[in-house]
Amino acid sequence: MDKNSLDRKVQGLKFKLVKTFDTLNFLNLYTMSKVCQLTGKRPIVGNNVSHSNRKTKRRFLPNLQKKRFFIPETDQWVTLKVCTSAMRTISKLGIYEYLQRLEREGVDTGVSLEQGC
C-alpha cells in the first residue's frame, strides 16, 4: 500500500497519524485470514444474482469459529480457528484421532501431539 492511498483513507481523522502496525490494524488495512486450520477451507468467489439476472461479485466465507479443545492424551489445551464441519468431525472422532489423521496425511495443523508439551 503506497503512502498516497493511506493518506486518502485517513483524511477525515482529526489526530496526527503515526503509521505503525497497530494503526493500520485499527484502520482495517490488515485482517485475519479466513482459513480453517484443519480442513483448509477458505473463501470462494461467486456472484450475487439479482431478480433481473444481473451478476455482481461476492465472497462466500467459511463458517469459522475460534474454539478451545482439550486433548486428554497429551494433557493440553489448544485454541484453533476451525470451520463448523471440522467441529462436527471432531465430535465424531475425537480431537486426538482427528489430529493424528491429519498428521498422517501431511497437513500442518500447528499442534504438536507429543506428551507433556
C-alpha positions as CSV (number, residue, x, y, z in Angstrom):
1,M,0.0,0.0,0.0
2,D,1.5,3.3,-1.0
3,K,1.6,6.5,1.1
4,N,-1.0,8.4,-1.0
5,S,-3.7,5.8,-0.7
6,L,-3.1,5.6,3.1
7,D,-3.3,9.4,3.4
8,R,-6.6,9.4,1.4
9,K,-8.1,6.7,3.7
10,V,-7.3,8.7,6.9
11,Q,-8.1,12.2,5.6
12,G,-11.1,12.7,7.8
13,L,-9.4,11.7,11.0
14,K,-8.7,14.6,13.5
15,F,-5.5,13.3,15.1
16,K,-1.9,13.1,14.0
17,L,-1.4,9.7,12.4
18,V,1.6,7.6,13.5
19,K,1.8,4.8,11.0
20,T,2.5,1.6,12.9
21,F,1.1,-1.9,12.6
22,D,-1.5,-1.1,15.3
23,T,-2.7,2.0,13.5
24,L,-3.0,0.0,10.2
25,N,-4.9,-2.7,12.0
26,F,-7.2,-0.1,13.5
27,L,-7.9,1.2,10.0
28,N,-8.8,-2.4,8.9
29,L,-6.0,-2.5,6.4
30,Y,-4.8,-5.8,7.8
31,T,-7.3,-8.6,8.6
32,M,-7.0,-12.1,10.0
33,S,-7.0,-14.8,7.4
34,K,-10.3,-16.6,7.0
35,V,-8.9,-20.1,6.6
36,C,-9.7,-23.2,8.7
37,Q,-6.6,-24.6,10.4
38,L,-7.7,-28.2,10.0
39,T,-9.6,-28.5,6.7
40,G,-8.0,-25.6,4.8
41,K,-11.4,-24.3,3.8
42,R,-11.1,-20.7,2.6
43,P,-13.3,-18.0,1.0
44,I,-14.5,-18.7,-2.5
45,V,-15.8,-16.2,-5.1
46,G,-19.2,-16.3,-6.7
47,N,-21.9,-14.0,-7.9
48,N,-24.9,-12.2,-6.3
49,V,-27.7,-12.7,-8.8
50,S,-30.5,-10.1,-8.8
51,H,-34.1,-10.6,-9.9
52,S,-33.2,-9.1,-13.3
53,N,-30.3,-11.6,-13.5
54,R,-27.5,-9.0,-13.0
55,K,-24.4,-10.6,-11.6
56,T,-22.0,-8.8,-9.1
57,K,-19.0,-10.5,-7.5
58,R,-19.2,-11.6,-3.9
59,R,-17.3,-13.8,-1.5
60,F,-18.6,-17.0,0.2
61,L,-16.9,-17.1,3.6
62,P,-16.4,-20.4,5.6
63,N,-18.2,-20.6,8.9
64,L,-15.2,-20.2,11.1
65,Q,-15.3,-20.4,14.9
66,K,-12.4,-19.9,17.4
67,K,-12.7,-22.9,19.7
68,R,-10.6,-24.2,22.6
69,F,-10.1,-28.0,22.7
70,F,-8.7,-30.2,25.5
71,I,-6.6,-33.1,24.4
72,P,-6.6,-35.6,27.3
73,E,-3.9,-37.8,25.7
74,T,-1.3,-35.0,25.9
75,D,-3.0,-33.2,28.8
76,Q,-3.0,-29.8,27.0
77,W,-5.5,-27.1,25.8
78,V,-5.3,-25.9,22.2
79,T,-7.1,-23.0,20.6
80,L,-7.9,-23.5,16.9
81,K,-9.8,-21.5,14.3
82,V,-11.9,-24.2,12.7
83,C,-14.9,-24.4,10.5
84,T,-18.1,-26.0,11.8
85,S,-17.8,-29.1,9.5
86,A,-14.4,-29.8,11.2
87,M,-16.1,-29.3,14.6
88,R,-18.6,-32.0,13.6
89,T,-15.8,-34.4,12.6
90,I,-14.0,-33.7,15.9
91,S,-17.2,-34.5,17.8
92,K,-17.5,-37.8,16.0
93,L,-13.8,-39.0,16.0
94,G,-12.3,-37.0,18.9
95,I,-9.7,-34.3,18.6
96,Y,-6.7,-36.5,19.1
97,E,-7.7,-39.1,16.5
98,Y,-8.6,-36.3,14.0
99,L,-5.3,-34.5,14.5
100,Q,-3.4,-37.9,14.1
101,R,-5.2,-38.5,10.8
102,L,-4.3,-35.0,9.5
103,E,-0.7,-35.5,10.6
104,R,-0.6,-38.8,8.7
105,E,-1.9,-37.1,5.6
106,G,0.8,-34.4,5.9
107,V,-1.5,-31.5,6.9
108,D,0.3,-28.9,9.1
109,T,-2.1,-28.0,11.9
110,G,0.3,-26.1,14.2
111,V,-0.5,-28.5,17.1
112,S,2.2,-30.8,18.5
113,L,0.9,-34.2,19.7
114,E,3.9,-35.2,21.8
115,Q,3.3,-35.9,25.5
116,G,3.9,-33.1,28.0
117,C,4.4,-30.2,25.6
